[in-house]
Amino acid sequence: MIHRYGVLMQILRTPDERFVDLPDWTFQPTYTQVTQGADTLRIAHYEAGPRDAVTTVLCMHGEPSWSYLYRKMIPVFTAAGHRVVAPDLVGFGRSDKPAHTTDYTYERHVDWMSQWLVANDLGSLTLVCQDWGGLIGLRLLAAFPDRFARLVVANTFLPVGDRPPGDGFMRWRKFSQEVPQFPVGRIVEGGCARKPLAPEVVAAYDAPFPDETYKAGARVFPTLVPISLDDPSSAANQAAWKVLEGFNKPVLTAFSDSDPVTGGGERGFQQRVPGTNGQPHTTIVNAGHFLQEDAGEELARVVNDFIARNP
């Protein structure tokens, strides 16, 4: 079903019935409208736990997943008394999906999620970010540092393009642009260490994408990662690093042991972000790129302990 909200974009919206009876997923979406020029897009997010909780855990997913990735973690957070908010990035989950790859840029993603953050007036946040959830989430933290109380960095990075990307990333980037059909659920499964995933879980990751026309955002994301200093987002990411280099609030790294793309990336945060000092940095064992899928309950307990240690 195609909706037009102006003259600039063709915007797709996944039918609601695609999200019925997904395993271990009972959360209903809340929608926030953001603008892009003359167009309006709808961003979905999911909430759990008490709205008046002291701490709100902001769970930001990456590529090509959606908030379903956090389904094992949300109950652990709410059991500890925390509020949880998990948004679907534009192009993913139940959020609107511009139909053309040229509709997506890194800076637009940051702007869309900045509008969403402010519209929902979120604060006292503990950001848990992985993959593109970090590339965007860390930019949100840099733009609105007063809204964030803590940061958990997991299998992500904030590249400025000053060093060549690894072979693993370049293979992934090439694959994303050349594969005739972009197999979202199988990509998530391939990024896990504990395989196979149940067929119904693979299907849940495929649910936002009825066909290839819905996958423009998923396809283009790998090409938006800055890999050179002349990238249009290089300067903005360098400016964000300046904020991170002065960020004294508690910061924890919780990377996995089996991610070929981000392995070792925790060292950059530990060396450059002062809030990492004295924190019990963790390596999640027997977990791949999608550590929330492989070890969600374990990661959530690590986050809960981190919040408790840093009230």
N, C-alpha and C positions, 0 to 999 in steps of 0.2 A: 504494500500500500504506500503510495507516494503522497507526501504532503508538501505543498508549496507555501512558504511564509514570506514571499517577497520575490525579487527578480534575480537574486544572485545565486542562490543554491537550490539544487534539488536535494531534498531531505527525506530520508527513508526512516520509517518507524517500525520496529519489529512488532508483529501482532502479539497481543497479550497471551494468546493461547500457546505460544511457544514456551512459555514459562510456567505452565501448569504442571504440578506433580513432579517437580525436580527433586531428586533425592537430597534429604537433609536441608531443604531450603524452603522455609515457610515465611520469609520476610516479604512484606509488601512495599512497593516503592513509594517514595515521596518525590514529587517533581518540582524542579526550580527552572524558571525560564531565564536564559541568558541571551544576549544579542550579539550578532556579528553583522555589522553594517545594517542593511535593511532587513536582515533575517533574524528570526527568533528560533532558538533551539531549546529543547527540553532535556535537562540533565536529571537522571534518576539517582536517588540514594536510598539507603536502607538504614533504619535505626533500631537499636535494641538497648535495653537497660533504662535506668531512671534518668529522666531529662534533667533532674536537679543534681545529678552526680557531681562530685568534686572534679573528677577527671573524665574527659571525653577522649576515647581512643579513635583517631582518624585513620582508617585503613585504606590505603591507596594501592590499587592493583596496577599491573602493567600490561604488557603485550604478549599474546593476544587474548588475555583472560578477561574476566569481569569480577564483580564483587563476590560471586560464588566461590572464588578462590579462598575467601576468608570464612567459609561456613564452619570449619572445625574450630576456629579461633574465637568467634563471636560469643559462643556460650561460656567459654572459659573467662572471657573478659567480664561478661555480665554477672557471672557467679561471684566475681570479686567486687561487685558493686559499681562497676564502671559503665558509663554510657558508651555506646559504639555508634559511629557513623561511617558508612562505607559507600562512597559514590562510584558510579560507573562513568568512566571517562567518555567524552563525546566520541561516537563511533563504536562503542562497546556496550555490552549488557543491554539494559532497557533505555539507555540514553539515545537521543536522536543520532542518525548516521548520515552526514553529508555524503552524497553519492559519488563524488569525484575526488581522486587523490589530491588534486590541486587545491581543494577546499581546506586541506589540513596543513598547518605549519606548527612548529614547536611553539612559537610565540602565541599563536591562536589558542593552542591547548592551555597554555599558562593563563591567558586572558580569560578563557571560558571558566576555568576552575577558580580563578581569582574572583570573578563575578559570583560564582556559586558560593564560595566561602563567605564573602561579605553579605550576600543576600540572606544566608542562614545564620549570620552573626555568631559563628562558632569561635569559642575561646577555651582557655585552659586545656589545650590540645596536647595529647601525646601522639605524634605522627609515627605511624608504622608504614614504611614505604619499601617497595620492592620493584625492580625493573623500572619501567617508565613511571611508576608511582613515585619513584625517587627523582627522576629527571624533572617531573612536574612538581611533586610535593616539596622538594628542596627549594625550588624557586618560590613556592608559596610561603615557605618559612622565611626565606630571605626578604620577601616583600612585606610580610606581616609578622615580624618576629614576636610582637607582643601577644599574638594570639596562641603562641606555642609555648608549652611548659617543658616539654621533653621531646626527644627524637630517638627513634629506633631505625637504624639503617640496615637493610637486609638485601643482599644480592642486588645492589644498584650502584650507581656512580653519578657524578655530575661532570660530564666531559666538556672541555673547552676546545678540543681539537689540536692541542699542542703536542700530541704524541700519536704515533700510528696505532690504529685499533688492532686488536689481536686477530689471529687467523680465524678463531672460532666465530667472532662477530662478523667478519667479512664473509665467511661461508653462509652464515645465517642471512645476512643482507642480500647476498646473491640469490639464495634459495627463495626468499620472500618475493623477489621481483620476477623470477622466472618460472616458478611452479604454476602449471595451468590452473589447478584448483588449490586454494589455500586451505589446508586441512586443519582448522583451528583446534579441534579437540585432540587430534593426534599430535599436534605441535606441543600442546600442554603435556600430554602423556610422555612425549619424547624428552621433555625438559624435567622429568621426574626421575628420581633414583629408585623409587619403590614402585615397580611395574609388575604386571599391567594394571591400569586403572579399570574399574568396572565399566562395562559398556554404557551404562546409564549415566555415569559421571562424565565420560567422554562426550556423550550426547548433550549433557547440560552445558558444557563449554561451547558446543556447537549451536546451542539454542538461539543466541542472539542473531544468528546469520542464516536466514532461510535459504539464501543462495549467494552466489559470488558478488552480486551487485551491492550487497550490504557490507562487503569486506574492504572497502576503500581505505578506511582508517587503519584497519589491521595490516593491510598490505604496505601502506606507505610509512608506518612508524619506523621501521629500521633505517629508512633513508633520511629520517629527520635527526638522527643522532649526530652531533657535531664531530666530524673526523678531520677537520682542518681549521686553521685559525681564521680563514675567510668565510667560514660558515656564518649564516645570518644570526645564529644564536650564540656564537662564541663570546662576544663581548658581554652579553647579558648574563651568561653563565659565569664569566670571570667576575662580574660585579656581585653575583650571588655568593661566590666563594669568599669575597671580602667580608660579607656579612657572617658567613659560617666561621671564618677565621676569628671573629670576635664573639661568637656565640658561646656563652658560659653556662647556659642551662644544661642539665644532664643529657648526655648523648651516649647511646649504646650501639655497638655494632654486633649484629647477629647474622653472620654470613654462614652459608653451608659449606660442606667439605667437597662437594661434587658438582660444582658449577663451572664449566669451562669458559664461560663468558666473563663473569665478574670475580672469579677466584683471585684472592689477594687484594681486592679493592678496598677491604676494610682498613688496610694500613694507611692509605691516603687520608681517610677520615681521622684515624687515631693520631696521625702526625700533625694535622692542620687545624682540627676543631678542638678548642680548649675544653669544651664540655665533656669530651671523652675521658679526660684525666681521672684516674681512680675508679673507673667503672669496670664491672666484671664482664668484659667483652667475651662473647660466646661463639663457638663454632658448633653449628647443628650438624651432627654426624649422620651419615647415610641419607643425605638429602641433596637433591639436585637444584636446578635453577628455581623451580617452583616449590620452595621449601614450605610454603603454607599448605600445599597439597600433601607433600611427603610427611611433614612433621608439624602440622598445624597446632595440635594441642601442646606439644613441647615448646614451640616458639611462643605461644600465648602465655604459658607459665613463666617463661623467661621475661616476657614483657611485664607481666603482673609483678614479679619479684623486683624488677627494675623500678617500677612505679612505687612500690612499697618502700624501697630503699631510698627513694628520692621524693619524699612527700612535698 
